[in-house]
Amino acid sequence: MTVMRLITWLMSVVLVVGLTGCLDWASETDRGDPITSVEVFKKNRKMRLMAGTKVVREFEIALGFSPRGHKAVEGDGRTPEGRYYITHRQPLSRFHLSLGISYPNAKDKAVARAMGKDPGGEIFIHGRNKYRSKNYGDWTEGCIAVTDRDMDYIFVAVTPKTPIIIHP
C-alpha cells in the first residue's frame, strides 16, 4: 500500500468514525421520529424532511441552472421531477457530503432513448462546499444543493431507500 493510499484510507476511517458520532447526536436532537420521506418543492426552492405527515425540518435549496421542467437528458441543467428514492450516502463528495437520488428510472431512460440521448445521472442532494458558501441562485447541474451545515443534518437524518418526491 502506497503512503498516499494509506493516508486516504486513514482519512476515510476518521471521517466514518466522526460521522458515527454525529449519528448519536442527531438521534437526540429535534429529529425524534425517523424520516420517512423527503419532499422537494422546486418552485419555492424548499426541501422538507418528513416523519409521516409531520414536517421535521425545512431547508432552502438551489437547483439545476435551468430548473424549469423535468430533467430529460444529460447536460440540460434541470433537476428531475417525480418520485425517486435515496440510493446511498457519499461522505467523500466534492460538495461536502451527498445523498444519491435514483434518477434516472426506467421511464426517464425510455424517454431519453426515444430522443436518441443519454438521460444523464449522478443526481444528488449535496452541500455547497467552499466555492459556493452563499446561495447565488440555481447553479448545480441538476442536483439539489443546501448549505454545508444543513447537509450535515440531512446526511445523518436521511437513510438509503427513503422516498424523495420532487414537485415542480
C-alpha positions as CSV (number, residue, x, y, z in Angstrom):
1,M,0.0,0.0,0.0
2,T,1.5,3.3,-1.0
3,V,1.8,6.1,1.5
4,M,-0.9,8.1,-0.3
5,R,-3.4,5.2,-0.3
6,L,-2.7,4.7,3.4
7,I,-3.3,8.3,4.2
8,T,-6.5,8.3,2.1
9,W,-7.7,5.1,3.9
10,L,-6.9,6.6,7.3
11,M,-8.8,9.8,6.5
12,S,-11.8,7.8,5.4
13,V,-11.8,5.8,8.6
14,V,-11.6,9.1,10.6
15,L,-14.4,10.6,8.7
16,V,-16.7,7.5,9.2
17,V,-15.9,7.4,12.9
18,G,-16.6,11.1,13.1
19,L,-19.9,10.7,11.3
20,T,-20.9,7.8,13.5
21,G,-20.6,10.2,16.4
22,C,-22.9,12.5,14.6
23,L,-25.5,9.7,14.3
24,D,-25.8,9.6,18.1
25,W,-26.0,13.4,18.2
26,A,-28.7,13.6,15.5
27,S,-30.9,10.9,17.1
28,E,-31.1,13.1,20.3
29,T,-32.0,16.4,18.6
30,D,-35.2,17.7,17.3
31,R,-35.3,14.8,14.7
32,G,-37.1,12.4,17.1
33,D,-39.2,10.4,14.6
34,P,-37.3,8.7,11.8
35,I,-37.5,10.5,8.4
36,T,-40.0,8.6,6.2
37,S,-39.8,10.8,3.1
38,V,-38.1,13.9,1.6
39,E,-40.2,16.4,-0.3
40,V,-38.8,19.0,-2.7
41,F,-40.7,22.0,-4.0
42,K,-38.8,23.3,-6.9
43,K,-40.9,26.4,-7.4
44,N,-40.5,27.6,-3.8
45,R,-36.9,26.3,-3.5
46,K,-37.7,24.4,-0.4
47,M,-37.0,20.8,0.8
48,R,-38.8,19.2,3.7
49,L,-37.8,16.1,5.8
50,M,-41.0,14.3,6.8
51,A,-41.9,11.9,9.5
52,G,-45.2,10.6,8.2
53,T,-47.3,13.8,7.7
54,K,-45.2,15.8,10.2
55,V,-42.6,18.3,8.8
56,V,-39.4,17.7,10.8
57,R,-37.2,20.3,9.1
58,E,-37.4,22.6,6.1
59,F,-34.4,23.8,4.1
60,E,-33.8,26.4,1.4
61,I,-32.3,24.8,-1.7
62,A,-30.6,25.7,-5.0
63,L,-31.4,23.6,-8.1
64,G,-30.0,23.0,-11.6
65,F,-29.0,26.0,-13.6
66,S,-32.1,25.5,-15.8
67,P,-34.7,24.5,-13.2
68,R,-38.0,24.6,-15.0
69,G,-39.3,21.3,-16.2
70,H,-38.3,17.7,-15.7
71,K,-34.8,16.6,-16.4
72,A,-34.8,14.8,-19.8
73,V,-31.2,14.5,-20.9
74,E,-27.7,14.8,-19.7
75,G,-26.5,18.4,-19.6
76,D,-29.9,20.1,-19.7
77,G,-29.3,21.7,-16.3
78,R,-32.7,20.6,-15.0
79,T,-33.5,18.9,-11.7
80,P,-35.7,15.8,-12.1
81,E,-39.4,15.8,-11.0
82,G,-41.3,12.8,-9.7
83,R,-40.9,10.0,-7.2
84,Y,-37.5,8.6,-6.6
85,Y,-35.6,7.3,-3.6
86,I,-32.3,7.9,-1.8
87,T,-29.7,5.3,-3.1
88,H,-26.7,5.9,-0.9
89,R,-24.7,8.2,1.4
90,Q,-21.5,9.6,-0.1
91,P,-19.2,11.0,2.6
92,L,-16.3,11.8,0.3
93,S,-18.0,14.3,-2.1
94,R,-16.5,17.3,-3.7
95,F,-19.6,19.2,-2.5
96,H,-19.2,18.4,1.2
97,L,-21.5,15.4,1.8
98,S,-24.1,14.0,-0.6
99,L,-27.0,11.6,-0.9
100,G,-27.6,9.8,-4.2
101,I,-31.0,10.0,-5.9
102,S,-32.3,7.1,-8.0
103,Y,-32.6,9.2,-11.2
104,P,-32.9,8.0,-13.9
105,N,-35.6,5.5,-13.5
106,A,-36.9,3.2,-16.3
107,K,-39.3,5.8,-17.7
108,D,-36.6,8.5,-17.7
109,K,-34.3,6.2,-19.6
110,A,-37.0,5.3,-22.2
111,V,-37.8,9.0,-22.8
112,A,-34.2,9.9,-23.4
113,R,-33.6,6.8,-25.5
114,A,-36.6,7.8,-27.7
115,M,-34.8,11.1,-28.3
116,G,-31.6,9.4,-29.1
117,K,-30.0,10.9,-26.0
118,D,-28.5,9.9,-22.6
119,P,-30.7,10.7,-19.6
120,G,-27.7,11.6,-17.5
121,G,-27.4,10.6,-13.9
122,E,-25.4,11.3,-10.8
123,I,-28.1,13.4,-9.2
124,F,-27.6,14.2,-5.6
125,I,-28.6,16.2,-2.6
126,H,-25.4,17.9,-1.6
127,G,-23.7,20.7,0.2
128,R,-22.2,23.8,-1.4
129,N,-18.5,23.4,-0.5
130,K,-16.1,26.3,-0.1
131,Y,-16.7,27.6,-3.6
132,R,-20.5,28.0,-3.1
133,S,-20.8,29.1,0.6
134,K,-23.6,31.5,-0.3
135,N,-26.7,30.9,-2.4
136,Y,-26.2,32.7,-5.7
137,G,-29.3,31.3,-7.4
138,D,-29.6,28.0,-9.2
139,W,-26.2,26.7,-10.1
140,T,-26.0,22.9,-10.0
141,E,-26.0,20.6,-13.0
142,G,-29.4,19.1,-11.8
143,C,-28.7,18.4,-8.2
144,I,-30.3,19.8,-5.1
145,A,-27.9,21.9,-3.0
146,V,-28.2,23.1,0.6
147,T,-25.7,24.7,2.9
148,D,-23.0,22.5,4.3
149,R,-24.4,22.9,7.8
150,D,-27.8,21.8,6.6
151,M,-26.2,18.9,4.7
152,D,-24.6,17.7,8.0
153,Y,-28.0,17.3,9.4
154,I,-29.7,15.8,6.3
155,F,-26.8,13.3,5.8
156,V,-27.4,11.8,9.2
157,A,-31.2,12.0,9.2
158,V,-32.0,10.5,5.8
159,T,-31.2,6.9,5.1
160,P,-30.9,5.0,1.9
161,K,-34.2,3.8,0.4
162,T,-36.0,6.9,1.8
163,P,-38.5,8.1,-0.8
164,I,-37.9,11.5,-2.3
165,I,-40.8,13.3,-4.1
166,I,-39.7,16.2,-6.3
167,H,-42.5,18.6,-7.1
168,P,-42.4,21.2,-10.0
